[in-house]
Amino acid sequence: LSGLNAAATDLTVTGNSGRTTTVDVAASGIIEVLGVYSVSGSGTINTSWSSTSTLYLDSDTNQSLPVDTYSGTVKLGRLTGTDTTTYTLSGATSITALTIEQYATLAASTYNLTLTGNMANAGSFDGASGTVTFTGTTALSGAGPYQFNDVTISGTLTHNSSNTINVAGDWTNNGTFTSSKTVAFNGTGSAIQGANDTTFGSMSVASGSTVTSAAWKKAANSLGG
């Protein structure tokens, strides 16, 4: 799909045994799906996303996000109404840039998500029991809630969101984290770890939660409990 903006109610990429199915979404290509996007079948299925391409899922139907390496932008929304459409990872997934619109939720379930670019959240993100790894230069923005399980930073992560980052699992910093906002630990047991110290703008620990750390730094704001 080169130089093409395409819209579909449902979009299914189907592979056939013994064959290779290839879908190329070229520079600036936008694929908008108003129903369900799915990948199925056998054989080899290759999807190639340009770094400036966009997959826009704008649906009223809860669905799984196919496993892929999305080299462009994934945008999740809801077509009509004010109920929530939930998109759930179906396996380990890599996304360059992620946008979650109002009335949309991305649920990680038990799977891991790797982000190399920015994440804008006006809806909701639920990390469940998965790990989110930030490997590039990422800014978190938007007024929607961020609920992570495990967080791993190997690149640069900046917290620009007005909302608190909630972490139920471990925080591993092998890169750079910058924020003047709050990181709230709200799980049953978390560890702050990694090769690099973390300076939190503010940090809170929920009642009944335990946080351990080999090395961490706390900025001047209050430590709540």
C-alpha positions as CSV (number, residue, x, y, z in Angstrom):
1,L,0.0,0.0,0.0
2,S,2.1,2.9,-1.3
3,G,1.0,6.5,-0.9
4,L,-2.5,5.2,-0.1
5,N,-5.0,6.0,2.7
6,A,-7.4,3.1,3.1
7,A,-10.4,2.6,5.3
8,A,-12.2,-0.7,6.0
9,T,-14.9,-2.0,8.2
10,D,-13.1,-5.2,8.9
11,L,-9.6,-6.0,7.8
12,T,-8.2,-9.6,7.8
13,V,-4.8,-10.6,6.6
14,T,-4.9,-14.3,5.8
15,G,-2.0,-16.6,5.1
16,N,-2.0,-19.8,3.1
17,S,0.1,-22.9,3.8
18,G,3.3,-23.0,1.9
19,R,3.0,-19.4,0.8
20,T,4.3,-16.0,1.9
21,T,1.8,-13.2,2.3
22,T,3.3,-9.8,2.4
23,V,1.6,-6.5,3.2
24,D,3.7,-3.3,2.8
25,V,2.4,0.0,4.2
26,A,4.6,2.6,2.7
27,A,5.5,6.2,3.8
28,S,2.6,8.3,5.1
29,G,0.2,5.4,4.5
30,I,-2.8,5.3,6.8
31,I,-4.9,2.2,7.4
32,E,-8.1,2.9,9.2
33,V,-10.2,0.0,10.5
34,L,-13.7,0.7,11.8
35,G,-14.4,-2.9,12.8
36,V,-11.9,-5.6,13.6
37,Y,-8.3,-6.0,12.4
38,S,-7.0,-9.5,12.5
39,V,-4.2,-11.7,11.1
40,S,-4.9,-15.4,10.6
41,G,-4.1,-18.5,8.6
42,S,-0.9,-20.5,8.1
43,G,2.2,-20.0,6.0
44,T,4.4,-16.9,6.4
45,I,2.7,-13.6,7.0
46,N,4.9,-10.5,6.7
47,T,3.6,-7.0,7.5
48,S,6.0,-4.1,6.9
49,W,5.1,-0.7,8.3
50,S,6.9,2.4,7.3
51,S,8.1,4.7,10.1
52,T,5.7,7.3,8.9
53,S,2.7,5.0,8.5
54,T,-0.3,4.8,10.8
55,L,-2.6,1.9,11.8
56,Y,-5.8,3.6,13.1
57,L,-8.2,1.2,14.9
58,D,-11.3,3.2,15.4
59,S,-13.9,0.6,16.4
60,D,-16.8,0.0,18.8
61,T,-15.7,-3.7,19.1
62,N,-13.4,-5.1,21.7
63,Q,-10.6,-7.0,20.0
64,S,-7.1,-8.3,20.1
65,L,-4.2,-6.4,18.6
66,P,-2.3,-8.8,16.3
67,V,1.3,-9.6,17.2
68,D,3.6,-7.5,15.0
69,T,6.4,-5.0,14.9
70,Y,4.6,-1.8,14.2
71,S,7.3,0.5,12.9
72,G,5.0,3.4,12.6
73,T,2.2,4.8,14.7
74,V,-0.6,2.7,16.2
75,K,-3.7,4.8,17.1
76,L,-6.5,3.3,19.1
77,G,-9.9,4.9,19.3
78,R,-13.7,4.4,19.5
79,L,-15.9,5.2,16.6
80,T,-19.2,6.1,18.4
81,G,-20.5,6.6,21.9
82,T,-18.8,7.0,25.2
83,D,-18.4,3.3,26.2
84,T,-14.9,2.0,26.2
85,T,-13.4,-0.1,23.4
86,T,-10.6,-2.4,24.8
87,Y,-7.7,-3.5,22.6
88,T,-5.8,-6.4,24.1
89,L,-2.3,-7.5,23.2
90,S,-2.3,-11.1,21.9
91,G,1.5,-11.6,22.2
92,A,4.8,-9.7,22.6
93,T,4.4,-6.5,20.6
94,S,6.7,-3.7,19.4
95,I,5.3,-0.3,18.6
96,T,7.2,2.9,17.6
97,A,4.6,5.5,18.5
98,L,1.3,4.8,20.4
99,T,-1.8,7.0,20.7
100,I,-4.7,6.0,22.9
101,E,-7.7,8.2,22.3
102,Q,-10.5,9.0,24.8
103,Y,-12.9,6.0,25.3
104,A,-10.2,3.5,24.3
105,T,-8.1,1.2,26.5
106,L,-5.0,-0.8,25.6
107,A,-4.7,-3.9,27.9
108,A,-1.4,-5.8,28.0
109,S,-2.8,-8.9,29.5
110,T,0.2,-11.2,30.2
111,Y,2.2,-9.9,27.3
112,N,5.2,-7.6,26.9
113,L,5.1,-4.3,25.0
114,T,8.2,-2.6,23.6
115,L,8.0,1.1,22.8
116,T,10.6,3.1,20.9
117,G,8.8,6.4,20.5
118,N,6.2,8.5,22.2
119,M,3.1,7.4,24.0
120,A,0.1,9.7,24.2
121,N,-2.8,8.5,26.4
122,A,-6.1,10.2,26.5
123,G,-7.9,6.9,27.3
124,S,-6.4,4.2,29.5
125,F,-3.5,1.9,29.6
126,D,-3.6,-1.3,31.7
127,G,-0.3,-3.1,32.0
128,A,-1.9,-6.1,33.8
129,S,0.9,-8.6,34.3
130,G,3.1,-7.7,31.4
131,T,6.3,-5.6,31.1
132,V,6.6,-2.4,29.2
133,T,10.1,-1.7,27.9
134,F,11.1,1.7,26.7
135,T,14.1,1.3,24.3
136,G,14.2,4.6,22.4
137,T,13.3,8.2,23.2
138,T,9.8,8.3,24.7
139,A,7.7,11.0,26.1
140,L,4.6,10.0,28.1
141,S,1.7,12.5,27.6
142,G,-2.0,12.8,27.9
143,A,-4.6,13.0,30.7
144,G,-5.4,9.3,30.7
145,P,-4.3,6.9,33.5
146,Y,-1.1,4.9,33.1
147,Q,-1.2,1.6,35.1
148,F,2.0,-0.3,34.5
149,N,3.0,-3.6,35.9
150,D,6.8,-3.9,35.3
151,V,8.6,-1.0,33.7
152,T,12.1,-1.3,32.1
153,I,13.9,1.7,30.7
154,S,16.9,1.1,28.4
155,G,16.5,4.4,26.4
156,T,15.2,7.8,27.5
157,L,11.8,8.2,29.2
158,T,10.3,11.5,30.0
159,H,7.0,11.8,31.9
160,N,5.1,14.8,30.5
161,S,1.6,13.5,31.4
162,S,-0.4,15.4,34.0
163,N,-1.4,12.1,35.5
164,T,0.5,9.9,37.9
165,I,2.4,6.9,36.6
166,N,1.1,3.9,38.5
167,V,3.4,0.9,38.9
168,A,2.3,-2.5,40.3
169,G,5.5,-4.4,39.7
170,D,9.2,-3.6,39.3
171,W,10.9,-0.5,38.1
172,T,14.2,-1.2,36.2
173,N,16.2,1.8,35.0
174,N,19.1,1.0,32.7
175,G,18.6,4.3,30.8
176,T,17.4,7.8,31.7
177,F,14.2,8.9,33.4
178,T,13.1,12.5,33.7
179,S,10.0,13.7,35.4
180,S,8.6,16.3,37.8
181,K,5.4,14.3,38.3
182,T,4.5,11.4,40.6
183,V,5.3,7.7,40.3
184,A,3.0,5.7,42.5
185,F,3.8,2.1,43.5
186,N,0.5,0.4,44.1
187,G,1.3,-3.4,43.9
188,T,1.9,-5.9,46.6
189,G,5.7,-5.8,46.2
190,S,8.0,-3.8,43.9
191,A,11.7,-3.3,43.4
192,I,13.5,-0.2,42.2
193,Q,16.6,-1.5,40.4
194,G,18.8,-1.2,37.3
195,A,22.2,0.1,36.4
196,N,21.2,3.7,36.8
197,D,19.7,5.6,39.7
198,T,16.2,7.0,39.3
199,T,15.3,10.5,40.4
200,F,11.6,10.8,40.9
201,G,9.8,14.1,40.9
202,S,7.6,12.6,43.5
203,M,7.0,9.1,44.7
204,S,4.2,7.5,46.6
205,V,3.7,4.0,48.0
206,A,0.1,2.7,48.5
207,S,-1.0,1.4,51.9
208,G,0.0,-2.3,52.1
209,S,2.5,-2.0,49.3
210,T,6.2,-2.8,49.7
211,V,9.0,-1.2,47.7
212,T,12.6,-2.3,48.0
213,S,15.6,-0.7,46.3
214,A,19.3,-1.2,46.0
215,A,19.9,2.4,44.7
216,W,17.5,5.2,44.1
217,K,17.1,8.9,44.4
218,K,14.2,10.9,45.6
219,A,13.6,14.5,44.7
220,A,12.4,17.1,47.2
221,N,8.7,16.5,46.9
222,S,6.8,14.5,49.5
223,L,6.8,10.7,49.9
224,G,3.3,9.7,50.4
225,G,1.8,6.5,51.7
